[in-house]
């Protein structure tokens, strides 16, 4: 036993039915390093079989490099605590008590290793002489983990294969066209205006909602400009998307970026330390799209005064990131599906380590209302970056979108996992003009430039959530936004040449791959995976509803 680990666990007690078997941590460490199954491990190996032992070795060998500050922030958040408590139901202390506190202590201690840590390190730091594990539950978790990991890898490869097929049929020379990555020819003015309206809390208490809107208006245009409204994510601000607003304005778009009260900068700590569930914030699922509607109303008024002749209100697009991605989609015509939310959130669930499920289930307390009031028919195109969609919309809700739509995801997103929240929802879209883009291996916050348009500090939670080189990811997003919006609301048909896999391939750089497809089917993915996927393409239908 390592003397530095003297206060940690020495053995694991595995329970298989009525039988128990003790395995030393040292025996597991030897197995992880050499593959040797000694006498202590033979009972377990005989019980689970060769395939499960190979999986176990892969689990034991994986090294996690997560800064201790990040681990602390995550494990002390309510959502992190909930995940650890669920895990603690199958990993218990000597007294067969939920292992939540011991797991958190072990994770924090192991994370202090500058070279990263393994599962064996966590076991050695577990503050209990023995660790009790229910074998059947552990095997279920282990199988699901590896099936998800393999499925993500298969999905990424299948999308890349589809992109390569599409690339073979599309132009590959873009030298004679404007470069969407570079700033456009227009100078622009930035201004800020304020809006307010009276809203109600869930109890019916009146609250005045006042927020600001950053507005970017291009100069020197000879005709009214199309409009793009950008919705920021939870814990963010309009400033975090100035990089996108200025870029689009330089290409001739009027850009409005509203502040969303109840899910903006004030809630940044809630993003890290837990989701606040005050009534005002819960109503953000309703108020955010109404913010978009109010901004459009205000621009209509100003088109008759100080912005007369400068706005083309027949050509409006919307973009959003994360919670803003939801906002963009529901504003553009996706239907908030309260019945699906209540059905999905009341069903028993297995251990989930992504926060999108809990986040979307906050809607479970919303009263029934006509959700069609959230959509705005003036919006003609939508881009959603890392949106949450699976529960709040479901197949029926996504199927009501009838405008050109692009979904962008990061393959390493643990907040809004790209298969459940972007790939499957792409299958649900019925609009003929739809696109799926995946940035590999970007994380959830790559699109958000909170703190400036630069890469986050090493070993920070921002780095952990954004993935490698978010500055490059934002370059991709700028280019895709210009290409998509010019095509569908900019009245620039030549930009359609860019809307294909070849263009995505032409601008990608290490360390981030960029895939863009306009056709991808469940059948192609199922064939690539070789069987039924661990994440179903379509959720169980609601009673009296076909999805």
C-alpha positions in Angstrom: 0.0 0.0 0.0 1.3 3.5 -0.9 2.2 5.1 2.5 0.7 8.4 1.2 -2.6 6.6 0.8 -2.6 5.2 4.4 -6.0 6.8 5.2 -7.7 5.5 2.0 -9.5 2.4 1.1 -7.6 -0.9 1.0 -10.2 -3.2 -0.6 -13.4 -3.3 -2.5 -16.2 -5.6 -1.4 -18.2 -6.6 -4.5 -21.7 -8.0 -4.0 -23.1 -10.5 -6.6 -26.5 -11.6 -5.5 -26.1 -13.1 -2.0 -22.3 -13.6 -2.4 -19.6 -11.1 -1.5 -16.0 -11.1 -2.5 -13.2 -8.9 -1.3 -10.6 -7.5 -3.8 -7.6 -5.4 -2.7 -7.0 -2.0 -4.4 -3.5 -3.3 -5.0 -4.9 -6.3 -7.0 -6.9 -3.9 -9.2 -3.9 -1.6 -9.7 -1.9 -4.6 -10.9 -4.7 -5.7 -13.3 -4.9 -2.1 -14.7 -1.2 -2.0 -15.4 -0.4 -5.5 -16.5 -3.8 -7.2 -17.2 -2.9 -10.0 -14.7 -5.9 -11.5 -13.0 -4.7 -12.8 -9.6 -6.5 -15.1 -7.2 -8.5 -12.2 -5.6 -9.9 -11.1 -9.0 -10.8 -14.6 -10.3 -14.2 -14.8 -8.7 -15.2 -11.4 -10.1 -13.7 -12.3 -13.5 -15.6 -15.6 -13.6 -18.8 -13.8 -12.6 -18.7 -11.0 -15.2 -16.8 -12.6 -18.1 -13.9 -11.6 -20.4 -15.6 -8.7 -22.2 -16.6 -7.0 -19.0 -13.1 -7.4 -17.6 -11.6 -5.8 -20.7 -14.0 -2.9 -20.2 -13.0 -2.7 -16.5 -9.4 -2.5 -17.4 -10.1 0.4 -19.8 -12.0 2.2 -17.1 -9.2 1.7 -14.6 -6.5 2.9 -17.1 -8.3 6.1 -18.1 -6.5 9.2 -16.7 -8.5 12.3 -16.0 -6.8 15.7 -16.1 -9.2 18.0 -14.4 -8.0 20.9 -12.2 -8.9 20.6 -8.5 -10.7 24.0 -8.7 -12.9 22.7 -11.5 -13.6 19.5 -9.6 -14.4 21.5 -6.5 -16.8 23.8 -8.4 -18.5 20.9 -10.0 -18.9 18.6 -7.0 -20.1 21.3 -4.7 -22.8 22.4 -7.2 -26.3 21.1 -6.5 -26.3 19.3 -9.9 -22.9 17.8 -9.2 -24.0 16.8 -5.7 -27.1 15.1 -7.2 -24.9 13.1 -9.6 -22.6 12.0 -6.8 -25.5 11.0 -4.6 -26.8 8.8 -7.4 -23.4 7.3 -7.8 -23.2 6.9 -4.1 -26.2 4.5 -4.1 -24.0 1.8 -5.7 -20.6 2.9 -4.3 -20.9 2.8 -0.5 -18.7 3.2 2.6 -17.9 0.5 5.2 -21.1 1.1 7.0 -23.0 0.6 3.7 -23.8 4.3 3.7 -24.3 6.3 0.5 -20.7 7.1 -0.7 -21.5 10.7 -1.7 -19.3 12.5 0.9 -16.5 9.9 0.5 -16.6 10.2 -3.3 -16.3 14.0 -3.2 -13.4 13.9 -0.8 -11.6 11.3 -2.9 -12.2 13.2 -6.1 -10.9 16.4 -4.6 -7.8 14.7 -3.2 -7.1 12.8 -6.4 -7.5 16.0 -8.5 -4.6 17.5 -6.6 -2.2 15.3 -8.7 -0.7 17.5 -11.4 -0.4 14.5 -13.7 -4.1 13.7 -13.5 -5.8 10.8 -11.7 -7.3 7.4 -12.4 -10.1 5.5 -10.9 -7.6 3.5 -8.8 -6.3 6.9 -7.4 -9.9 7.7 -6.4 -10.2 4.3 -4.7 -6.9 4.8 -2.8 -8.1 8.2 -1.6 -11.6 7.0 -0.6 -11.9 7.8 3.1 -13.1 4.3 4.2 -11.3 1.1 4.8 -13.5 -0.7 2.4 -15.7 0.3 -0.6 -19.0 -1.6 -1.1 -20.1 -2.0 -4.7 -23.2 -3.6 -6.1 -21.8 -5.6 -9.0 -25.0 -5.7 -11.0 -25.5 -2.0 -10.8 -21.8 -1.3 -11.5 -21.9 -3.5 -14.6 -25.0 -1.7 -15.9 -23.2 1.6 -15.4 -20.0 0.3 -17.0 -21.8 -1.2 -20.0 -23.8 2.0 -20.5 -20.6 4.1 -20.2 -18.8 2.2 -22.9 -21.8 1.9 -25.2 -22.2 5.7 -25.0 -18.4 6.3 -25.6 -18.4 3.9 -28.6 -21.6 5.4 -29.9 -20.3 9.0 -29.8 -17.2 7.8 -31.7 -19.4 6.0 -34.2 -21.7 9.0 -34.7 -18.8 11.4 -35.2 -17.3 9.0 -37.8 -20.6 8.5 -39.5 -21.2 12.3 -39.8 -17.7 12.7 -41.2 -18.4 9.9 -43.7 -21.6 11.6 -44.8 -19.8 14.9 -45.1 -17.2 13.3 -47.3 -19.9 11.8 -49.5 -21.6 15.2 -49.8 -18.3 16.9 -50.5 -17.7 14.7 -53.5 -20.8 16.3 -55.2 -20.2 20.0 -54.3 -17.8 22.8 -55.4 -14.4 22.9 -53.7 -13.0 26.1 -55.1 -14.0 29.2 -53.2 -11.3 31.5 -54.4 -13.6 33.8 -56.5 -16.1 34.3 -53.7 -16.0 36.7 -50.6 -14.3 35.2 -47.6 -16.9 34.7 -44.8 -14.2 34.4 -42.2 -12.8 37.9 -42.8 -14.6 41.0 -41.7 -17.0 42.3 -44.4 -16.8 45.7 -46.2 -19.1 47.7 -43.9 -18.3 49.9 -41.0 -20.9 49.9 -38.3 -22.2 51.8 -35.3 -22.9 50.2 -31.9 -25.6 51.6 -29.6 -27.6 50.4 -26.6 -31.3 50.8 -25.9 -33.5 49.7 -23.1 -36.8 47.9 -23.1 -39.3 47.1 -20.3 -42.5 45.3 -19.8 -44.6 44.0 -16.9 -44.5 40.2 -16.4 -45.9 37.8 -13.8 -44.1 35.3 -11.6 -45.5 31.8 -11.3 -47.6 32.9 -8.4 -49.0 35.8 -10.5 -47.0 38.5 -8.8 -46.3 41.4 -11.2 -42.6 42.1 -11.9 -41.2 44.8 -14.1 -38.7 43.3 -16.6 -36.2 45.9 -17.8 -33.3 44.9 -20.0 -30.8 46.4 -22.5 -30.2 45.5 -26.1 -26.9 46.0 -27.9 -27.5 47.1 -31.5 -25.0 47.0 -34.4 -26.0 48.9 -37.5 -23.9 48.8 -40.7 -23.1 52.1 -42.5 -23.1 52.9 -46.2 -25.7 50.4 -47.3 -27.8 51.5 -50.3 -30.8 49.3 -49.3 -32.5 48.3 -46.1 -30.4 45.7 -44.2 -31.6 42.2 -43.0 -31.7 41.7 -39.3 -30.2 39.0 -37.0 -31.1 38.7 -33.4 -28.7 36.8 -31.1 -29.8 35.2 -27.8 -27.0 34.5 -25.3 -27.0 31.5 -23.0 -27.5 31.0 -19.3 -24.9 32.9 -17.2 -23.9 35.0 -20.2 -24.3 38.5 -21.6 -24.7 40.3 -24.9 -21.0 41.2 -24.6 -20.0 37.5 -24.9 -21.4 37.6 -28.5 -20.1 40.9 -29.6 -17.5 39.0 -31.7 -20.4 37.6 -33.7 -22.5 40.8 -33.7 -19.6 42.9 -35.1 -18.8 40.3 -37.7 -22.3 40.0 -39.0 -22.7 43.8 -39.0 -19.5 44.1 -41.1 -21.2 41.9 -43.6 -24.2 44.1 -43.8 -26.6 42.8 -41.2 -28.3 44.8 -38.5 -27.6 42.8 -35.3 -29.6 43.1 -32.0 -28.4 41.2 -28.9 -30.8 41.5 -25.9 -29.9 40.9 -22.3 -32.1 38.2 -20.9 -33.1 39.0 -17.3 -33.2 36.0 -15.0 -30.8 33.9 -17.0 -27.9 36.4 -17.7 -24.8 37.7 -16.0 -26.3 37.7 -12.5 -26.9 33.9 -12.9 -23.3 33.2 -13.8 -22.6 31.8 -10.4 -25.8 29.7 -10.7 -24.2 28.0 -13.8 -21.3 27.0 -11.7 -22.8 26.5 -8.2 -26.2 25.2 -9.3 -29.3 26.2 -11.1 -31.4 28.7 -9.1 -35.0 27.8 -9.2 -36.6 31.1 -8.3 -39.9 31.7 -10.1 -38.6 34.5 -12.2 -35.8 32.4 -13.6 -38.2 29.5 -14.4 -40.4 31.9 -16.4 -37.3 32.6 -18.5 -38.3 29.7 -20.7 -41.3 31.9 -21.6 -39.9 35.4 -21.2 -36.8 34.8 -23.4 -38.7 34.3 -26.6 -41.0 37.2 -25.7 -37.8 39.3 -25.4 -37.1 38.4 -29.0 -40.6 39.3 -30.0 -40.4 42.7 -28.1 -37.0 43.5 -29.8 -38.6 43.0 -33.2 -41.5 45.1 -32.2 -39.2 47.9 -31.1 -37.2 47.7 -34.4 -40.5 48.0 -36.3 -41.2 51.2 -34.4 -37.7 52.6 -35.0 -37.9 51.8 -38.7 -40.4 54.7 -38.7 -38.1 57.1 -36.8 -34.3 57.1 -36.4 -33.7 53.9 -38.4 -36.1 54.8 -41.2 -35.0 53.2 -44.5 -32.3 51.1 -42.8 -34.1 48.0 -41.7 -35.6 45.2 -43.8 -38.2 43.7 -41.5 -39.2 41.1 -44.1 -35.8 39.4 -43.6 -35.1 38.5 -40.0 -33.0 35.7 -38.7 -32.3 34.5 -35.1 -29.3 32.8 -33.5 -28.7 31.5 -30.0 -26.3 29.5 -27.9 -27.3 27.0 -25.3 -30.4 28.4 -23.5 -30.2 31.0 -26.3 -30.3 28.1 -28.8 -33.6 27.0 -27.2 -34.8 30.6 -27.4 -33.9 30.9 -31.1 -35.7 27.6 -32.0 -38.9 28.3 -30.1 -39.0 31.9 -31.5 -38.6 30.6 -35.0 -41.4 28.1 -34.7 -40.4 25.0 -32.6 -43.2 24.2 -30.1 -42.5 24.1 -26.4 -44.1 20.7 -25.6 -45.3 20.8 -22.0 -46.9 17.4 -22.3 -43.6 15.8 -23.3 -41.8 17.7 -20.5 -44.2 16.3 -17.8 -44.1 12.8 -19.3 -40.3 12.7 -19.5 -39.5 14.4 -16.2 -41.9 12.2 -14.2 -40.4 8.9 -15.5 -37.8 7.0 -13.5 -34.3 7.8 -14.9 -30.9 6.2 -14.7 -27.8 8.0 -13.5 -27.2 11.0 -15.7 -24.1 13.1 -15.7 -25.2 15.8 -18.1 -27.2 18.8 -16.8 -29.4 19.2 -19.8 -32.0 16.8 -18.5 -32.3 18.5 -15.1 -32.3 21.9 -16.8 -35.1 21.1 -19.2 -37.1 19.5 -16.4 -37.3 22.9 -14.7 -40.2 23.5 -17.1 -42.2 20.9 -15.3 -43.7 23.5 -13.0 -44.9 25.8 -15.8 -48.7 26.0 -16.0 -50.4 25.0 -19.2 -50.7 27.8 -21.8 -50.9 28.3 -25.5 -47.2 27.9 -26.4 -47.8 29.3 -29.9 -47.5 32.8 -28.4 -43.8 32.2 -28.1 -43.2 31.9 -31.9 -42.8 34.9 -34.2 -43.7 34.4 -37.8 -41.5 37.4 -38.8 -38.4 35.2 -38.3 -37.3 33.5 -41.5 -34.2 31.5 -40.5 -32.6 30.1 -37.4 -29.2 28.9 -36.1 -29.0 27.1 -32.7 -25.6 26.4 -31.2 -25.5 23.7 -28.6 -29.2 24.0 -27.8 -31.2 21.9 -25.4 -34.1 20.4 -27.3 -34.8 16.7 -26.5 -37.3 17.2 -23.7 -38.5 20.8 -24.2 -39.5 20.1 -27.8 -39.2 16.4 -28.6 -39.9 15.2 -32.1 -43.4 16.9 -32.3 -42.0 20.3 -31.1 -39.0 20.2 -33.5 -41.3 19.1 -36.3 -43.2 22.4 -36.3 -40.2 24.4 -37.5 -40.7 25.4 -41.1 -37.9 27.9 -41.7 -34.3 27.1 -42.7 -32.5 25.8 -39.7 -28.9 25.0 -38.7 -28.0 23.0 -35.6 -24.4 23.3 -34.4 -22.9 21.1 -31.7 -19.6 20.2 -30.1 -18.8 16.5 -30.0 -17.3 16.8 -26.4 -20.3 18.7 -25.0 -21.2 17.3 -21.5 -23.8 20.0 -20.8 -26.0 19.6 -23.9 -24.7 16.3 -25.3 -24.6 16.6 -29.1 -26.3 13.3 -29.9 -29.3 13.7 -27.7 -29.6 17.5 -28.1 -28.5 18.1 -31.7 -28.1 15.0 -33.8 -31.4 13.3 -33.0 -33.3 16.6 -33.1 -31.8 17.0 -36.6 -33.7 13.8 -37.6 -36.9 15.3 -36.2 -36.8 18.5 -38.3 -39.2 18.5 -41.2 -38.1 21.8 -42.8 -36.5 21.0 -46.2 -33.6 23.4 -45.6 -31.8 22.0 -42.6 -28.1 21.6 -41.7 -26.1 19.9 -39.0 -22.6 21.0 -38.1 -20.4 19.4 -35.6 -17.2 20.9 -34.2 -14.9 18.1 -33.1 -14.0 17.9 -30.1 -15.4 21.2 -29.0 -17.2 21.6 -25.6 -20.4 23.4 -24.6 -19.1 26.9 -24.0 -16.9 27.2 -27.1 -19.3 29.7 -28.7 -19.4 32.0 -25.6 -16.7 34.7 -25.4 -17.4 35.7 -21.8 -14.1 37.1 -20.6 -13.1 38.2 -24.2 -12.5 36.5 -27.5 -9.5 34.5 -26.3 -8.7 31.0 -25.1 -9.5 30.5 -21.4 -6.8 30.0 -18.8 -5.4 26.4 -18.7 -7.0 24.1 -16.1 -10.0 26.5 -15.6 -13.6 25.4 -15.6 -14.0 27.6 -18.8 -11.4 25.5 -20.5 -13.0 22.3 -19.2 -16.4 23.3 -20.6 -15.2 24.8 -23.9 -12.8 22.2 -25.1 -9.6 23.0 -27.1 -9.1 26.3 -28.9 -12.6 28.0 -28.5 -11.2 31.0 -30.5 -11.0 28.7 -33.5 -14.4 27.3 -32.8 -15.8 30.9 -32.8 -14.1 31.5 -36.1 -16.0 28.6 -37.6 -19.3 29.9 -36.1 -18.7 33.4 -37.5 -18.2 31.9 -41.0 -21.2 29.6 -40.8 -23.4 32.5 -39.5 -22.4 34.7 -42.5 -22.9 31.9 -45.0 -26.3 30.8 -43.7 -27.7 34.2 -43.1 -26.6 35.6 -46.4 -28.2 32.7 -48.1 -31.5 32.8 -46.4 -32.2 36.4 -45.4 -29.4 38.3 -47.1 -30.7 37.8 -50.6 -27.2 36.7 -51.7 -27.7 33.4 -53.5 -24.0 33.1 -54.3 -23.4 32.3 -50.7 -25.3 29.0 -51.0 -22.1 27.7 -52.7 -20.6 27.7 -49.2 -23.4 25.7 -47.5 -21.7 22.4 -48.0 -19.2 20.0 -46.5 -16.4 21.1 -48.8 -16.5 24.6 -47.4 -16.4 23.3 -43.9 -13.4 21.1 -44.8 -11.7 24.0 -46.5 -11.6 26.2 -43.3 -10.9 23.6 -40.7 -7.6 23.7 -38.8 -6.0 21.7 -36.0 -7.1 21.0 -33.3 -10.7 21.3 -34.3 -12.4 19.4 -37.1 -15.5 20.9 -38.7 -18.2 18.8 -40.4 -21.3 20.2 -42.1 -24.0 18.1 -43.7 -27.5 18.7 -45.0 -28.6 15.1 -45.1 -28.1 12.5 -42.3 -30.5 9.7 -41.4 -31.2 7.4 -38.5 -30.8 4.5 -40.9 -27.2 5.6 -41.8 -26.3 5.9 -38.2 -27.8 2.6 -37.2 -25.9 0.9 -40.0 -22.7 2.5 -38.9 -23.2 1.5 -35.3 -24.2 -2.1 -36.2 -27.3 -2.3 -34.2 -29.8 -0.4 -32.0 -28.2 2.7 -30.5 -27.9 3.2 -26.7 -29.5 6.6 -27.2 -32.8 6.0 -29.1 -33.4 8.1 -32.2 -36.9 8.8 -31.0 -38.1 9.0 -27.4 -41.1 6.9 -26.3 -44.3 8.4 -27.7 -46.6 10.2 -25.3 -50.0 8.7 -24.5 -52.3 9.5 -27.5 -49.4 11.0 -29.4 -47.2 9.7 -32.2 -44.0 11.2 -30.7 
